[in-house]
Amino acid sequence: MLLIVSLLILFVVFTALISRRLNVPLIIIALAIGIIFGSDVTGIIYFDNAVLTQKLANIALVFILFAGGFGTKGSIFNSVVKPTMLLATIGVLLTSAVTAVIFHYVAGWSFLKSFLISAIISSTDAAAVFSILRTRSINRNVTSITEVESAANDPMAIVSTTFILQLFIGSGISTYSSLFLFIWQLLGGVGIGIAVGFTGAFLFNKIKELDVGYFYLFLLGIILLSFGLADICKASGMLSAFFAGLVLGNRQIPYRNGISSFSGILSFIANVGIFIMLGLLVFPKNFSDIWIWGILLFLIVTFISRPIAVFICTILTKLSLKEKIFLSWSGIRGAVPIVLATYPLAAGIDGNHQIFNIVFFAVTLSVIFQGTTIGKLADILKLSSKNAVKSKQTMELVTVHDTDYELIEISVDPDTYTGHCMVSDLLLPVGTTITMINRHNTIIAPSGKTLILPGDILSVLVERKKIQEVTLSILDKFLKIS
């Protein structure tokens, strides 16, 4: 088994070398590898445990959502709360209702079964959204709405699916109980997540004398606590994990950059793992019986239900038509709908895997077509920006003590600036130091006579309150290209 796991990992890495040039999302690679190694293609791994998949996928989503929250700036989140919450609640119900009605009349399914499959695929997916949008330089306002919505709309989709499933199997549940459950999942998840985030930030500063390894171990505990505490209280553990990350990511904590990198690595591994596992669970030989319904479901959700939900929920916002179009197309389906599709399997009412395979097929189409074209659409709508120059060598200010200093990177964009200047020509505030210059991934230890050129990336130690002043002071030494 260890040999097979190692082959899966190596296969992902080397396939990524090829797919990177073709702009294929990571999750498509992972799904494809899961299918290839699964029962119907090579038969190397036989896997059909829907209950285990559901449990492991939920755990993986916790790390993905936490990392997403950790990387979201509080100022950006506050600016998109209104449209986000509308899309995460009313938007999900609208998507589900419109999809169910159309699917019922076109496919000829019963209303209840149509509503079940529509509820399952009604939410956008954090794993897909974060893994795709965060690799592109797109208008941060609309991507933030999509990202936060993908984390916040899971409770509505879960409650809707569970409620319809209970009606389907004949379990009695009152409308008031269902409504209370949804409200508690939403508010309880947010509240518990915020509480865990503030508690975690406080405790991080209390353990600052420990070795750095304990910080990463402590982070794992905080992530699992955010989910586990909410789960035991019957609130949304996924929403709790996101808000715990959001709070912690916007607080001053020791080793913040290292913790951010570690959180991102956990999210990356979880993304790969969850989609490989979901790929293993599917049986492609059954697609011949359901592909037409999968295409139909994808077309309804993508081109009718999602746009209607977006335009209704954002009607009172200042979002432009272009931004609304982008929001409609960026409602990518992914792991959560597939995980929800295991609920009927686990309940024993989808013995032939029909619902699961239809949802899987529709989600795969969503990831392939929306995931690979979202960057191009942003270019067409003029919502994308040029990727910032990134260095392959970075420095980090590692300290457990309270400090007003930060180690930042300042890039002299060669497409924007021309000319040159010496380090000694810069009039920098007292205490500001250029510690390193990265020139085409070659490290230069600067002295007063060192020339700074367009394309250089400077690592600068500076007081937090003087970051903007220092940045402007350096860039003002260069001429802007008109």
Contacts in CASP RR format, 6 or more apart in sequence:
PFRMAT RR
TARGET T0000
AUTHOR 0000-0000-0000
METHOD contacts of the structure
MODEL  1
MLLIVSLLILFVVFTALISRRLNVPLIIIALAIGIIFGSDVTGIIYFDNA
VLTQKLANIALVFILFAGGFGTKGSIFNSVVKPTMLLATIGVLLTSAVTA
VIFHYVAGWSFLKSFLISAIISSTDAAAVFSILRTRSINRNVTSITEVES
AANDPMAIVSTTFILQLFIGSGISTYSSLFLFIWQLLGGVGIGIAVGFTG
AFLFNKIKELDVGYFYLFLLGIILLSFGLADICKASGMLSAFFAGLVLGN
RQIPYRNGISSFSGILSFIANVGIFIMLGLLVFPKNFSDIWIWGILLFLI
VTFISRPIAVFICTILTKLSLKEKIFLSWSGIRGAVPIVLATYPLAAGID
GNHQIFNIVFFAVTLSVIFQGTTIGKLADILKLSSKNAVKSKQTMELVTV
HDTDYELIEISVDPDTYTGHCMVSDLLLPVGTTITMINRHNTIIAPSGKT
LILPGDILSVLVERKKIQEVTLSILDKFLKIS
4 37 0 8 1.000
4 44 0 8 1.000
4 45 0 8 1.000
8 33 0 8 1.000
8 34 0 8 1.000
8 37 0 8 1.000
8 276 0 8 1.000
11 33 0 8 1.000
12 29 0 8 1.000
12 30 0 8 1.000
12 33 0 8 1.000
12 272 0 8 1.000
12 276 0 8 1.000
15 29 0 8 1.000
15 32 0 8 1.000
15 33 0 8 1.000
16 26 0 8 1.000
16 29 0 8 1.000
19 28 0 8 1.000
19 29 0 8 1.000
23 372 0 8 1.000
24 372 0 8 1.000
25 128 0 8 1.000
25 131 0 8 1.000
25 132 0 8 1.000
25 135 0 8 1.000
25 367 0 8 1.000
25 371 0 8 1.000
25 372 0 8 1.000
26 131 0 8 1.000
26 268 0 8 1.000
26 271 0 8 1.000
26 272 0 8 1.000
27 127 0 8 1.000
27 128 0 8 1.000
27 131 0 8 1.000
27 132 0 8 1.000
27 271 0 8 1.000
27 275 0 8 1.000
27 334 0 8 1.000
27 335 0 8 1.000
27 367 0 8 1.000
28 364 0 8 1.000
28 367 0 8 1.000
28 368 0 8 1.000
28 372 0 8 1.000
30 271 0 8 1.000
30 272 0 8 1.000
30 273 0 8 1.000
30 274 0 8 1.000
30 275 0 8 1.000
30 276 0 8 1.000
30 279 0 8 1.000
31 275 0 8 1.000
31 276 0 8 1.000
31 278 0 8 1.000
31 279 0 8 1.000
31 364 0 8 1.000
31 367 0 8 1.000
33 276 0 8 1.000
33 279 0 8 1.000
34 45 0 8 1.000
34 275 0 8 1.000
34 276 0 8 1.000
34 277 0 8 1.000
34 278 0 8 1.000
34 279 0 8 1.000
34 280 0 8 1.000
35 41 0 8 1.000
35 279 0 8 1.000
35 280 0 8 1.000
35 282 0 8 1.000
35 284 0 8 1.000
36 42 0 8 1.000
37 43 0 8 1.000
37 44 0 8 1.000
37 45 0 8 1.000
37 276 0 8 1.000
37 280 0 8 1.000
38 44 0 8 1.000
38 45 0 8 1.000
38 46 0 8 1.000
38 47 0 8 1.000
38 279 0 8 1.000
38 280 0 8 1.000
39 45 0 8 1.000
39 46 0 8 1.000
39 47 0 8 1.000
39 48 0 8 1.000
39 280 0 8 1.000
39 283 0 8 1.000
40 283 0 8 1.000
40 284 0 8 1.000
40 285 0 8 1.000
41 284 0 8 1.000
45 280 0 8 1.000
47 53 0 8 1.000
47 277 0 8 1.000
47 280 0 8 1.000
47 281 0 8 1.000
48 281 0 8 1.000
48 283 0 8 1.000
49 281 0 8 1.000
50 281 0 8 1.000
50 342 0 8 1.000
50 345 0 8 1.000
50 346 0 8 1.000
50 356 0 8 1.000
51 342 0 8 1.000
51 346 0 8 1.000
53 277 0 8 1.000
53 278 0 8 1.000
53 281 0 8 1.000
53 339 0 8 1.000
53 342 0 8 1.000
54 339 0 8 1.000
54 342 0 8 1.000
54 343 0 8 1.000
54 346 0 8 1.000
56 274 0 8 1.000
56 277 0 8 1.000
57 274 0 8 1.000
57 277 0 8 1.000
57 278 0 8 1.000
57 335 0 8 1.000
57 338 0 8 1.000
57 339 0 8 1.000
57 342 0 8 1.000
58 238 0 8 1.000
58 339 0 8 1.000
59 227 0 8 1.000
60 127 0 8 1.000
60 270 0 8 1.000
60 271 0 8 1.000
60 273 0 8 1.000
60 274 0 8 1.000
60 335 0 8 1.000
61 126 0 8 1.000
61 127 0 8 1.000
61 238 0 8 1.000
61 241 0 8 1.000
61 270 0 8 1.000
61 274 0 8 1.000
61 335 0 8 1.000
61 336 0 8 1.000
61 339 0 8 1.000
62 223 0 8 1.000
62 224 0 8 1.000
62 226 0 8 1.000
62 227 0 8 1.000
62 237 0 8 1.000
62 238 0 8 1.000
62 241 0 8 1.000
62 270 0 8 1.000
63 223 0 8 1.000
63 241 0 8 1.000
63 263 0 8 1.000
63 266 0 8 1.000
63 267 0 8 1.000
63 269 0 8 1.000
63 270 0 8 1.000
64 126 0 8 1.000
64 127 0 8 1.000
64 130 0 8 1.000
64 131 0 8 1.000
64 267 0 8 1.000
64 270 0 8 1.000
64 271 0 8 1.000
64 274 0 8 1.000
65 126 0 8 1.000
65 151 0 8 1.000
65 238 0 8 1.000
65 239 0 8 1.000
65 241 0 8 1.000
65 242 0 8 1.000
66 223 0 8 1.000
66 226 0 8 1.000
66 241 0 8 1.000
66 242 0 8 1.000
66 244 0 8 1.000
66 245 0 8 1.000
66 263 0 8 1.000
66 266 0 8 1.000
66 267 0 8 1.000
67 130 0 8 1.000
67 245 0 8 1.000
67 263 0 8 1.000
67 264 0 8 1.000
67 266 0 8 1.000
67 267 0 8 1.000
68 126 0 8 1.000
68 130 0 8 1.000
68 134 0 8 1.000
68 147 0 8 1.000
68 151 0 8 1.000
68 242 0 8 1.000
68 245 0 8 1.000
68 267 0 8 1.000
69 151 0 8 1.000
69 242 0 8 1.000
69 243 0 8 1.000
69 245 0 8 1.000
69 246 0 8 1.000
69 249 0 8 1.000
70 245 0 8 1.000
70 246 0 8 1.000
70 248 0 8 1.000
70 249 0 8 1.000
70 260 0 8 1.000
70 263 0 8 1.000
70 264 0 8 1.000
71 245 0 8 1.000
71 246 0 8 1.000
71 249 0 8 1.000
71 260 0 8 1.000
72 144 0 8 1.000
72 147 0 8 1.000
72 148 0 8 1.000
72 246 0 8 1.000
73 250 0 8 1.000
74 246 0 8 1.000
74 250 0 8 1.000
76 140 0 8 1.000
76 141 0 8 1.000
76 144 0 8 1.000
77 144 0 8 1.000
77 148 0 8 1.000
77 246 0 8 1.000
79 141 0 8 1.000
79 144 0 8 1.000
80 141 0 8 1.000
80 144 0 8 1.000
80 145 0 8 1.000
80 148 0 8 1.000
82 317 0 8 1.000
83 145 0 8 1.000
83 313 0 8 1.000
83 314 0 8 1.000
83 317 0 8 1.000
83 319 0 8 1.000
84 145 0 8 1.000
84 148 0 8 1.000
84 149 0 8 1.000
84 152 0 8 1.000
85 152 0 8 1.000
86 313 0 8 1.000
86 314 0 8 1.000
87 145 0 8 1.000
87 149 0 8 1.000
87 153 0 8 1.000
87 309 0 8 1.000
87 310 0 8 1.000
87 313 0 8 1.000
87 314 0 8 1.000
87 327 0 8 1.000
88 148 0 8 1.000
88 149 0 8 1.000
88 152 0 8 1.000
88 153 0 8 1.000
88 156 0 8 1.000
89 153 0 8 1.000
89 156 0 8 1.000
89 186 0 8 1.000
90 309 0 8 1.000
90 312 0 8 1.000
90 313 0 8 1.000
91 153 0 8 1.000
91 309 0 8 1.000
91 310 0 8 1.000
91 312 0 8 1.000
91 313 0 8 1.000
92 122 0 8 1.000
92 123 0 8 1.000
92 153 0 8 1.000
92 156 0 8 1.000
92 157 0 8 1.000
92 160 0 8 1.000
92 309 0 8 1.000
93 122 0 8 1.000
93 156 0 8 1.000
93 160 0 8 1.000
94 305 0 8 1.000
94 308 0 8 1.000
94 309 0 8 1.000
94 312 0 8 1.000
94 313 0 8 1.000
95 118 0 8 1.000
95 122 0 8 1.000
95 301 0 8 1.000
95 305 0 8 1.000
95 306 0 8 1.000
95 308 0 8 1.000
95 309 0 8 1.000
96 115 0 8 1.000
96 118 0 8 1.000
96 119 0 8 1.000
96 122 0 8 1.000
96 157 0 8 1.000
96 160 0 8 1.000
96 305 0 8 1.000
97 115 0 8 1.000
97 118 0 8 1.000
98 300 0 8 1.000
98 304 0 8 1.000
98 305 0 8 1.000
98 308 0 8 1.000
98 309 0 8 1.000
99 114 0 8 1.000
99 118 0 8 1.000
99 121 0 8 1.000
99 122 0 8 1.000
99 297 0 8 1.000
99 300 0 8 1.000
99 301 0 8 1.000
99 304 0 8 1.000
99 305 0 8 1.000
100 111 0 8 1.000
100 114 0 8 1.000
100 115 0 8 1.000
100 117 0 8 1.000
100 118 0 8 1.000
100 119 0 8 1.000
101 114 0 8 1.000
102 300 0 8 1.000
102 304 0 8 1.000
102 305 0 8 1.000
103 109 0 8 1.000
103 114 0 8 1.000
103 117 0 8 1.000
103 118 0 8 1.000
103 296 0 8 1.000
103 297 0 8 1.000
103 300 0 8 1.000
104 110 0 8 1.000
104 111 0 8 1.000
104 114 0 8 1.000
106 296 0 8 1.000
106 300 0 8 1.000
107 114 0 8 1.000
107 293 0 8 1.000
107 296 0 8 1.000
108 114 0 8 1.000
109 117 0 8 1.000
112 164 0 8 1.000
112 167 0 8 1.000
112 168 0 8 1.000
113 168 0 8 1.000
115 164 0 8 1.000
116 161 0 8 1.000
116 164 0 8 1.000
116 165 0 8 1.000
116 168 0 8 1.000
116 344 0 8 1.000
116 355 0 8 1.000
117 297 0 8 1.000
117 355 0 8 1.000
117 358 0 8 1.000
117 359 0 8 1.000
119 157 0 8 1.000
119 160 0 8 1.000
119 161 0 8 1.000
119 164 0 8 1.000
119 340 0 8 1.000
120 157 0 8 1.000
120 161 0 8 1.000
120 337 0 8 1.000
120 340 0 8 1.000
120 341 0 8 1.000
120 343 0 8 1.000
120 355 0 8 1.000
120 359 0 8 1.000
121 297 0 8 1.000
121 301 0 8 1.000
121 333 0 8 1.000
121 337 0 8 1.000
121 340 0 8 1.000
121 341 0 8 1.000
121 359 0 8 1.000
121 362 0 8 1.000
121 363 0 8 1.000
122 153 0 8 1.000
122 156 0 8 1.000
122 157 0 8 1.000
122 160 0 8 1.000
122 337 0 8 1.000
123 150 0 8 1.000
123 153 0 8 1.000
123 154 0 8 1.000
123 156 0 8 1.000
123 157 0 8 1.000
123 333 0 8 1.000
123 336 0 8 1.000
123 337 0 8 1.000
123 340 0 8 1.000
124 146 0 8 1.000
124 149 0 8 1.000
124 150 0 8 1.000
124 153 0 8 1.000
124 330 0 8 1.000
124 331 0 8 1.000
124 332 0 8 1.000
124 333 0 8 1.000
125 150 0 8 1.000
125 332 0 8 1.000
125 333 0 8 1.000
125 334 0 8 1.000
125 335 0 8 1.000
125 336 0 8 1.000
125 337 0 8 1.000
125 363 0 8 1.000
126 147 0 8 1.000
126 150 0 8 1.000
126 151 0 8 1.000
126 154 0 8 1.000
126 238 0 8 1.000
126 242 0 8 1.000
126 335 0 8 1.000
126 336 0 8 1.000
127 270 0 8 1.000
127 271 0 8 1.000
127 274 0 8 1.000
127 275 0 8 1.000
127 334 0 8 1.000
127 335 0 8 1.000
127 336 0 8 1.000
128 150 0 8 1.000
128 332 0 8 1.000
128 333 0 8 1.000
128 334 0 8 1.000
128 335 0 8 1.000
128 366 0 8 1.000
128 367 0 8 1.000
128 371 0 8 1.000
129 146 0 8 1.000
129 147 0 8 1.000
129 150 0 8 1.000
129 330 0 8 1.000
129 331 0 8 1.000
129 332 0 8 1.000
130 147 0 8 1.000
130 150 0 8 1.000
130 267 0 8 1.000
130 271 0 8 1.000
131 271 0 8 1.000
132 332 0 8 1.000
132 371 0 8 1.000
132 374 0 8 1.000
133 143 0 8 1.000
133 146 0 8 1.000
133 147 0 8 1.000
133 330 0 8 1.000
133 374 0 8 1.000
134 147 0 8 1.000
136 374 0 8 1.000
136 375 0 8 1.000
136 378 0 8 1.000
136 384 0 8 1.000
137 384 0 8 1.000
137 385 0 8 1.000
137 386 0 8 1.000
137 387 0 8 1.000
137 388 0 8 1.000
138 326 0 8 1.000
138 374 0 8 1.000
138 375 0 8 1.000
138 378 0 8 1.000
138 383 0 8 1.000
138 384 0 8 1.000
138 385 0 8 1.000
139 323 0 8 1.000
139 326 0 8 1.000
139 378 0 8 1.000
139 383 0 8 1.000
139 384 0 8 1.000
139 385 0 8 1.000
141 323 0 8 1.000
142 319 0 8 1.000
142 323 0 8 1.000
142 326 0 8 1.000
142 327 0 8 1.000
142 330 0 8 1.000
142 383 0 8 1.000
143 330 0 8 1.000
145 327 0 8 1.000
146 327 0 8 1.000
146 330 0 8 1.000
146 331 0 8 1.000
148 242 0 8 1.000
150 331 0 8 1.000
151 238 0 8 1.000
151 239 0 8 1.000
151 242 0 8 1.000
152 186 0 8 1.000
152 239 0 8 1.000
152 242 0 8 1.000
154 236 0 8 1.000
154 238 0 8 1.000
154 239 0 8 1.000
154 336 0 8 1.000
155 182 0 8 1.000
155 185 0 8 1.000
155 186 0 8 1.000
155 189 0 8 1.000
155 236 0 8 1.000
155 238 0 8 1.000
155 239 0 8 1.000
156 182 0 8 1.000
156 186 0 8 1.000
157 336 0 8 1.000
157 337 0 8 1.000
157 340 0 8 1.000
158 185 0 8 1.000
158 236 0 8 1.000
158 340 0 8 1.000
159 178 0 8 1.000
159 181 0 8 1.000
159 182 0 8 1.000
159 185 0 8 1.000
161 340 0 8 1.000
161 343 0 8 1.000
162 343 0 8 1.000
163 173 0 8 1.000
163 178 0 8 1.000
165 343 0 8 1.000
165 344 0 8 1.000
165 347 0 8 1.000
165 349 0 8 1.000
166 172 0 8 1.000
166 173 0 8 1.000
167 173 0 8 1.000
168 344 0 8 1.000
168 349 0 8 1.000
169 347 0 8 1.000
169 349 0 8 1.000
181 234 0 8 1.000
184 234 0 8 1.000
184 235 0 8 1.000
185 234 0 8 1.000
185 235 0 8 1.000
185 236 0 8 1.000
185 239 0 8 1.000
186 236 0 8 1.000
186 239 0 8 1.000
187 235 0 8 1.000
188 230 0 8 1.000
188 233 0 8 1.000
188 235 0 8 1.000
188 236 0 8 1.000
188 239 0 8 1.000
188 240 0 8 1.000
189 230 0 8 1.000
189 235 0 8 1.000
189 236 0 8 1.000
189 237 0 8 1.000
189 239 0 8 1.000
189 240 0 8 1.000
189 243 0 8 1.000
190 239 0 8 1.000
190 240 0 8 1.000
190 243 0 8 1.000
191 235 0 8 1.000
191 240 0 8 1.000
191 243 0 8 1.000
192 226 0 8 1.000
192 229 0 8 1.000
192 230 0 8 1.000
192 233 0 8 1.000
192 235 0 8 1.000
192 237 0 8 1.000
192 240 0 8 1.000
193 226 0 8 1.000
193 230 0 8 1.000
193 239 0 8 1.000
193 240 0 8 1.000
193 241 0 8 1.000
193 242 0 8 1.000
193 243 0 8 1.000
193 244 0 8 1.000
193 245 0 8 1.000
193 247 0 8 1.000
194 243 0 8 1.000
194 244 0 8 1.000
194 247 0 8 1.000
196 222 0 8 1.000
196 225 0 8 1.000
196 226 0 8 1.000
196 229 0 8 1.000
196 240 0 8 1.000
196 244 0 8 1.000
196 247 0 8 1.000
197 222 0 8 1.000
197 226 0 8 1.000
197 243 0 8 1.000
197 244 0 8 1.000
197 245 0 8 1.000
197 247 0 8 1.000
197 248 0 8 1.000
197 251 0 8 1.000
198 247 0 8 1.000
198 251 0 8 1.000
200 222 0 8 1.000
200 244 0 8 1.000
200 248 0 8 1.000
201 247 0 8 1.000
201 248 0 8 1.000
201 251 0 8 1.000
201 252 0 8 1.000
201 253 0 8 1.000
203 218 0 8 1.000
204 215 0 8 1.000
204 218 0 8 1.000
204 248 0 8 1.000
204 253 0 8 1.000
204 254 0 8 1.000
205 253 0 8 1.000
205 254 0 8 1.000
207 214 0 8 1.000
207 215 0 8 1.000
207 218 0 8 1.000
208 254 0 8 1.000
208 400 0 8 1.000
208 401 0 8 1.000
209 400 0 8 1.000
212 255 0 8 1.000
212 398 0 8 1.000
215 254 0 8 1.000
215 255 0 8 1.000
215 259 0 8 1.000
216 259 0 8 1.000
216 262 0 8 1.000
219 259 0 8 1.000
219 262 0 8 1.000
219 263 0 8 1.000
220 266 0 8 1.000
222 244 0 8 1.000
222 248 0 8 1.000
223 241 0 8 1.000
223 244 0 8 1.000
223 263 0 8 1.000
223 266 0 8 1.000
225 244 0 8 1.000
226 237 0 8 1.000
226 240 0 8 1.000
226 241 0 8 1.000
226 243 0 8 1.000
226 244 0 8 1.000
226 245 0 8 1.000
227 237 0 8 1.000
227 238 0 8 1.000
227 240 0 8 1.000
227 241 0 8 1.000
228 237 0 8 1.000
228 240 0 8 1.000
229 240 0 8 1.000
230 236 0 8 1.000
230 237 0 8 1.000
230 239 0 8 1.000
230 240 0 8 1.000
230 241 0 8 1.000
231 237 0 8 1.000
245 263 0 8 1.000
249 256 0 8 1.000
249 260 0 8 1.000
252 402 0 8 1.000
253 259 0 8 1.000
254 399 0 8 1.000
254 400 0 8 1.000
255 398 0 8 1.000
255 400 0 8 1.000
257 396 0 8 1.000
257 397 0 8 1.000
258 396 0 8 1.000
274 335 0 8 1.000
275 335 0 8 1.000
278 335 0 8 1.000
278 338 0 8 1.000
278 339 0 8 1.000
278 360 0 8 1.000
279 360 0 8 1.000
281 342 0 8 1.000
281 356 0 8 1.000
282 356 0 8 1.000
282 357 0 8 1.000
282 360 0 8 1.000
283 353 0 8 1.000
283 357 0 8 1.000
286 352 0 8 1.000
286 353 0 8 1.000
286 357 0 8 1.000
287 357 0 8 1.000
287 361 0 8 1.000
289 354 0 8 1.000
289 357 0 8 1.000
290 354 0 8 1.000
290 357 0 8 1.000
290 358 0 8 1.000
290 361 0 8 1.000
291 361 0 8 1.000
293 358 0 8 1.000
293 361 0 8 1.000
294 358 0 8 1.000
294 361 0 8 1.000
294 362 0 8 1.000
294 365 0 8 1.000
295 361 0 8 1.000
295 362 0 8 1.000
295 365 0 8 1.000
297 358 0 8 1.000
297 359 0 8 1.000
297 361 0 8 1.000
297 362 0 8 1.000
298 361 0 8 1.000
298 362 0 8 1.000
298 365 0 8 1.000
298 366 0 8 1.000
301 333 0 8 1.000
301 362 0 8 1.000
301 366 0 8 1.000
302 329 0 8 1.000
302 366 0 8 1.000
302 369 0 8 1.000
302 370 0 8 1.000
306 328 0 8 1.000
306 331 0 8 1.000
307 325 0 8 1.000
307 328 0 8 1.000
310 324 0 8 1.000
310 327 0 8 1.000
310 328 0 8 1.000
311 324 0 8 1.000
311 328 0 8 1.000
314 324 0 8 1.000
314 327 0 8 1.000
319 327 0 8 1.000
322 381 0 8 1.000
322 382 0 8 1.000
322 383 0 8 1.000
323 381 0 8 1.000
323 383 0 8 1.000
325 377 0 8 1.000
325 381 0 8 1.000
326 377 0 8 1.000
326 378 0 8 1.000
326 381 0 8 1.000
326 383 0 8 1.000
329 370 0 8 1.000
329 373 0 8 1.000
329 374 0 8 1.000
329 377 0 8 1.000
330 370 0 8 1.000
330 374 0 8 1.000
331 366 0 8 1.000
331 370 0 8 1.000
332 366 0 8 1.000
332 367 0 8 1.000
332 370 0 8 1.000
332 371 0 8 1.000
332 374 0 8 1.000
333 362 0 8 1.000
333 363 0 8 1.000
333 366 0 8 1.000
333 367 0 8 1.000
334 363 0 8 1.000
334 366 0 8 1.000
334 367 0 8 1.000
337 359 0 8 1.000
337 362 0 8 1.000
337 363 0 8 1.000
338 356 0 8 1.000
338 359 0 8 1.000
338 360 0 8 1.000
338 363 0 8 1.000
340 359 0 8 1.000
341 350 0 8 1.000
341 355 0 8 1.000
341 356 0 8 1.000
341 359 0 8 1.000
341 360 0 8 1.000
342 356 0 8 1.000
344 350 0 8 1.000
344 355 0 8 1.000
344 356 0 8 1.000
345 351 0 8 1.000
345 353 0 8 1.000
345 355 0 8 1.000
345 356 0 8 1.000
350 356 0 8 1.000
375 384 0 8 1.000
378 384 0 8 1.000
386 415 0 8 1.000
388 411 0 8 1.000
389 411 0 8 1.000
389 413 0 8 1.000
389 455 0 8 1.000
389 457 0 8 1.000
391 409 0 8 1.000
391 438 0 8 1.000
391 441 0 8 1.000
391 457 0 8 1.000
392 441 0 8 1.000
393 438 0 8 1.000
393 441 0 8 1.000
393 443 0 8 1.000
394 409 0 8 1.000
394 459 0 8 1.000
395 407 0 8 1.000
395 435 0 8 1.000
395 436 0 8 1.000
395 459 0 8 1.000
396 407 0 8 1.000
397 403 0 8 1.000
397 405 0 8 1.000
397 406 0 8 1.000
397 407 0 8 1.000
397 461 0 8 1.000
404 463 0 8 1.000
404 464 0 8 1.000
404 465 0 8 1.000
405 461 0 8 1.000
405 462 0 8 1.000
405 463 0 8 1.000
405 464 0 8 1.000
406 461 0 8 1.000
406 462 0 8 1.000
406 463 0 8 1.000
406 464 0 8 1.000
406 467 0 8 1.000
407 435 0 8 1.000
407 459 0 8 1.000
407 460 0 8 1.000
407 461 0 8 1.000
408 459 0 8 1.000
408 460 0 8 1.000
408 462 0 8 1.000
408 467 0 8 1.000
408 471 0 8 1.000
409 457 0 8 1.000
409 458 0 8 1.000
409 459 0 8 1.000
409 460 0 8 1.000
410 457 0 8 1.000
410 458 0 8 1.000
410 460 0 8 1.000
410 470 0 8 1.000
410 471 0 8 1.000
410 474 0 8 1.000
410 475 0 8 1.000
411 455 0 8 1.000
411 456 0 8 1.000
411 457 0 8 1.000
411 458 0 8 1.000
412 452 0 8 1.000
412 453 0 8 1.000
412 454 0 8 1.000
412 455 0 8 1.000
412 456 0 8 1.000
412 457 0 8 1.000
412 458 0 8 1.000
412 474 0 8 1.000
412 475 0 8 1.000
412 478 0 8 1.000
413 454 0 8 1.000
413 455 0 8 1.000
414 454 0 8 1.000
414 455 0 8 1.000
415 481 0 8 1.000
416 480 0 8 1.000
416 481 0 8 1.000
417 454 0 8 1.000
417 475 0 8 1.000
417 478 0 8 1.000
417 479 0 8 1.000
417 480 0 8 1.000
417 481 0 8 1.000
418 454 0 8 1.000
418 478 0 8 1.000
418 479 0 8 1.000
418 480 0 8 1.000
418 481 0 8 1.000
419 453 0 8 1.000
419 454 0 8 1.000
419 478 0 8 1.000
419 479 0 8 1.000
420 451 0 8 1.000
420 452 0 8 1.000
420 453 0 8 1.000
420 454 0 8 1.000
420 478 0 8 1.000
421 451 0 8 1.000
421 452 0 8 1.000
421 477 0 8 1.000
421 478 0 8 1.000
422 448 0 8 1.000
422 449 0 8 1.000
422 450 0 8 1.000
422 451 0 8 1.000
422 452 0 8 1.000
423 434 0 8 1.000
423 446 0 8 1.000
423 447 0 8 1.000
423 448 0 8 1.000
423 449 0 8 1.000
423 450 0 8 1.000
423 452 0 8 1.000
424 448 0 8 1.000
424 449 0 8 1.000
425 477 0 8 1.000
426 434 0 8 1.000
426 473 0 8 1.000
426 474 0 8 1.000
426 477 0 8 1.000
427 473 0 8 1.000
428 434 0 8 1.000
428 470 0 8 1.000
428 473 0 8 1.000
428 474 0 8 1.000
429 462 0 8 1.000
429 463 0 8 1.000
429 466 0 8 1.000
429 469 0 8 1.000
429 470 0 8 1.000
431 461 0 8 1.000
431 462 0 8 1.000
431 463 0 8 1.000
432 460 0 8 1.000
432 461 0 8 1.000
432 462 0 8 1.000
432 463 0 8 1.000
432 466 0 8 1.000
432 470 0 8 1.000
433 460 0 8 1.000
433 461 0 8 1.000
434 446 0 8 1.000
434 458 0 8 1.000
434 459 0 8 1.000
434 460 0 8 1.000
435 446 0 8 1.000
435 459 0 8 1.000
435 460 0 8 1.000
435 461 0 8 1.000
436 443 0 8 1.000
436 444 0 8 1.000
436 445 0 8 1.000
436 446 0 8 1.000
436 458 0 8 1.000
436 459 0 8 1.000
437 443 0 8 1.000
437 444 0 8 1.000
437 446 0 8 1.000
437 450 0 8 1.000
437 452 0 8 1.000
437 456 0 8 1.000
437 457 0 8 1.000
437 458 0 8 1.000
437 459 0 8 1.000
438 444 0 8 1.000
438 456 0 8 1.000
438 457 0 8 1.000
438 458 0 8 1.000
438 459 0 8 1.000
439 453 0 8 1.000
439 455 0 8 1.000
439 456 0 8 1.000
439 457 0 8 1.000
440 455 0 8 1.000
444 450 0 8 1.000
452 458 0 8 1.000
452 474 0 8 1.000
452 477 0 8 1.000
454 478 0 8 1.000
458 474 0 8 1.000
460 470 0 8 1.000
460 474 0 8 1.000
462 470 0 8 1.000
END
